[in-house]
Amino acid sequence: MADLIPFTYDDHPVRVLTIDGEPWFVLTDLCKVLGISNARDTASRLDPDGVGTADIIDSMGRPQQVNVVNEAGMYEVVFLSRKPGAKTFKRWVTGTVLPQIRKTGSYGTPALPDLTSLEGISAILDAGKAALNRAQEAERRALALEGPAAERDLYRSSAGLQLIGDVANRFKTYAADRWPDLKVKHQDVWDHAGRLGIVIRGNTVRHNQPTAQAIENGWAKPAETLVETKNHGTRREVHTRLTVKGETRLWDGLVSYAAEHNTLTITKEPAHV
């Protein structure tokens, strides 16, 4: 059984375990604080190296197995959250939780070596270097995951670009907690991509391809694939891949439209050529 250290953030429990001298956060606690409804789905989105399980004793005194994430995994969860206070929570963890764990000697702080010997001084320097490397690596991952890049599982192999269909799937989860009656259909999300000048809509051979405006503004890029057909040989297809700027533009457009109209259906389909 790992050592369990209870913290409280805004009246929510945040349980942290030390496993092999490293802090691991109970995933369900993080999700509740950050307004993420499905902890199991969240676990599947994270880097597998940062996710594990641990046995704890719950508030009723019963043994329970829970999903836990390490420090880097915690940053991933924070950046998956769209809650306005997510960054404040991150600052609380990095400014209060981790320093307190380190101060108690349960996180990366072995017994103090003999400072009168070269071996002891060397051990202190090595421990400090290792701690710095961990912090730098966690910060690097945090910066890399900032904003839409947190949805790494939604990104495809096309140079880190994202599919509009993936945005629709993620927005469906996001909208479920905010507008329970809102229907999120892929067709509507594509229509909004057209309304916002990201893709071409309408009766054209370039239907759903990125607009010239989107390419010039860095919102989207065309991705070509070769498709083998039974009757017409190899056919070239052009697909739209969103950049971070394009994903942000589309996401913000969906949020504002849903908040104002409580629907995503556009009465008149736009056409951008």
Secondary structure as the mmCIF struct_conf table of DSSP 4:
data_model
#
loop_
_struct_conf.conf_type_id
_struct_conf.id
_struct_conf.beg_label_comp_id
_struct_conf.beg_label_asym_id
_struct_conf.beg_label_seq_id
_struct_conf.end_label_comp_id
_struct_conf.end_label_asym_id
_struct_conf.end_label_seq_id
STRN STRN1 ASP A 3 TYR A 9
TURN_TY1_P TURN_TY1_P1 ASP A 10 ASP A 11
STRN STRN2 HIS A 12 ILE A 19
TURN_TY1_P TURN_TY1_P2 ASP A 20 GLY A 21
STRN STRN3 GLU A 22 VAL A 26
HELX_RH_AL_P HELX_RH_AL_P1 LEU A 27 VAL A 33
TURN_TY1_P TURN_TY1_P3 LEU A 34 GLY A 35
BEND BEND1 SER A 37 SER A 37
HELX_RH_AL_P HELX_RH_AL_P2 ALA A 39 ARG A 45
BEND BEND2 LEU A 46 LEU A 46
HELX_RH_3T_P HELX_RH_3T_P1 PRO A 48 GLY A 50
STRN STRN4 VAL A 51 ILE A 57
TURN_TY1_P TURN_TY1_P4 SER A 59 MET A 60
BEND BEND3 GLY A 61 GLY A 61
STRN STRN5 PRO A 63 VAL A 69
HELX_RH_AL_P HELX_RH_AL_P3 GLU A 71 LEU A 80
TURN_TY1_P TURN_TY1_P5 PRO A 84 GLY A 85
HELX_RH_AL_P HELX_RH_AL_P4 ALA A 86 TRP A 92
HELX_RH_PI_P HELX_RH_PI_P1 VAL A 93 VAL A 97
HELX_RH_AL_P HELX_RH_AL_P5 LEU A 98 LYS A 103
TURN_TY1_P TURN_TY1_P6 THR A 104 GLY A 105
BEND BEND4 TYR A 107 GLY A 108
BEND BEND5 ALA A 111 ALA A 111
HELX_LH_PP_P HELX_LH_PP_P1 LEU A 112 PRO A 113
TURN_TY1_P TURN_TY1_P7 LEU A 115 THR A 116
BEND BEND6 SER A 117 SER A 117
HELX_RH_AL_P HELX_RH_AL_P6 LEU A 118 ALA A 144
TURN_TY1_P TURN_TY1_P8 LEU A 145 LEU A 145
BEND BEND7 GLU A 146 GLU A 146
HELX_RH_3T_P HELX_RH_3T_P2 GLY A 147 ALA A 150
HELX_RH_3T_P HELX_RH_3T_P3 ARG A 152 LEU A 154
STRN STRN6 TYR A 155 TYR A 155
TURN_TY1_P TURN_TY1_P9 SER A 157 GLY A 160
STRN STRN7 GLN A 162 GLN A 162
HELX_RH_AL_P HELX_RH_AL_P7 ILE A 164 ARG A 178
TURN_TY1_P TURN_TY1_P10 PRO A 180 ASP A 181
HELX_RH_AL_P HELX_RH_AL_P8 HIS A 186 ARG A 195
TURN_TY1_P TURN_TY1_P11 LEU A 196 GLY A 197
BEND BEND8 ILE A 198 ILE A 198
STRN STRN8 VAL A 199 VAL A 199
BEND BEND9 GLY A 202 THR A 204
TURN_TY1_P TURN_TY1_P12 VAL A 205 ASN A 208
BEND BEND10 GLN A 209 GLN A 209
STRN STRN9 PRO A 210 PRO A 210
HELX_LH_PP_P HELX_LH_PP_P2 THR A 211 THR A 211
HELX_RH_AL_P HELX_RH_AL_P9 ALA A 212 GLU A 216
TURN_TY1_P TURN_TY1_P13 ASN A 217 GLY A 218
BEND BEND11 TRP A 219 TRP A 219
STRN STRN10 ALA A 220 THR A 229
TURN_TY1_P TURN_TY1_P14 LYS A 230 HIS A 232
STRN STRN11 GLY A 233 LEU A 242
HELX_RH_AL_P HELX_RH_AL_P10 VAL A 244 HIS A 261
BEND BEND12 ASN A 262 ASN A 262
BEND BEND13 THR A 267 LYS A 268
#
